[in-house]
Amino acid sequence: MKIYYFSSTGNSLYIAKRLKEELNEDIELISMSKALKNNDFTCDNDVVGLIYPIHCGSLPIVVLNFLKELKLKQDSYVFAIGVSGGGEAKSSFAHINEIIKDTNILSNCVCIKYISNYVRAGRNPSEERAITAIKRNEETLKEFINEIKLRKIKKLNYKFGINKILYFSWKNIYKSKDKNFRVNTECIGCEVCKNVCPVNNIIMENNKPKWNGKCTDCMACINLCPKKAINIGKSTINKNRYKNPYINMNELMS
């Protein structure tokens, strides 16, 4: 089994690791961002998992770009886990089916509802609230893991409809996602931001990060900066940052 995941701040990676621990099968965990960078798109496995956060109601840009290239085995058992900040993930599942329909449709899927860590538009959860949300979803996750063990089929009766307009507006029209990114004097030039960026959008100039207009709005650089030195204009000043409490920083390096 291969499980492909995309994780900026650790939630999706945490779930991927849980599946590997609980399924008791030969499982390879693969970062979608690394697979994109390495042009690694061939998957001959009979069972394939996709785990990702929900961005603007559907797939993160990195996940979208990866799935468009992914070569799946015909009629393999494909499952998806959409990790949301409290909303639904149905649009993302329908979106996946649109992309992979030539070889597969999703065999099973589930939404795991944590707490939003989209610091651009709101406040991140405290570690205590994050742990509470993770524990609250444990039963849902365990039930889904059992379904995967049994290779249960759960067809999705949902289309990627009106949400598609909002999603593609966010993806295609809102191009300058990093235009207001700033770094302050707390920056120590550690290059964490550069190393966690899933699309190599950050370079270092004079020991400071510089963004190059390819941002996918994942918030990894802002959330994971050890000095909280990165902000989006003034909108994120004094907001706390987020990393899944069960994931180490080095696990998130791209």
Secondary structure as GFF3:
##gff-version 3
##sequence-region A 1 254
A	DSSP	beta_strand	2	5	.	.	.	ID=ss1
A	DSSP	alpha_helix	11	23	.	.	.	ID=ss2
A	DSSP	beta_strand	28	31	.	.	.	ID=ss3
A	DSSP	alpha_helix	32	37	.	.	.	ID=ss4
A	DSSP	beta_strand	42	43	.	.	.	ID=ss5
A	DSSP	beta_strand	47	53	.	.	.	ID=ss6
A	DSSP	alpha_helix	61	69	.	.	.	ID=ss7
A	DSSP	beta_strand	71	72	.	.	.	ID=ss8
A	DSSP	beta_strand	77	84	.	.	.	ID=ss9
A	DSSP	alpha_helix	90	100	.	.	.	ID=ss10
A	DSSP	beta_strand	108	113	.	.	.	ID=ss11
A	DSSP	alpha_helix	127	136	.	.	.	ID=ss12
A	DSSP	alpha_helix	138	149	.	.	.	ID=ss13
A	DSSP	alpha_helix	163	168	.	.	.	ID=ss14
A	DSSP	pi_helix	169	173	.	.	.	ID=ss15
A	DSSP	beta_strand	181	183	.	.	.	ID=ss16
A	DSSP	alpha_helix	192	196	.	.	.	ID=ss17
A	DSSP	beta_strand	202	205	.	.	.	ID=ss18
A	DSSP	beta_strand	208	211	.	.	.	ID=ss19
A	DSSP	alpha_helix	220	224	.	.	.	ID=ss20
A	DSSP	beta_strand	230	232	.	.	.	ID=ss21
A	DSSP	three_ten_helix	249	252	.	.	.	ID=ss22
###
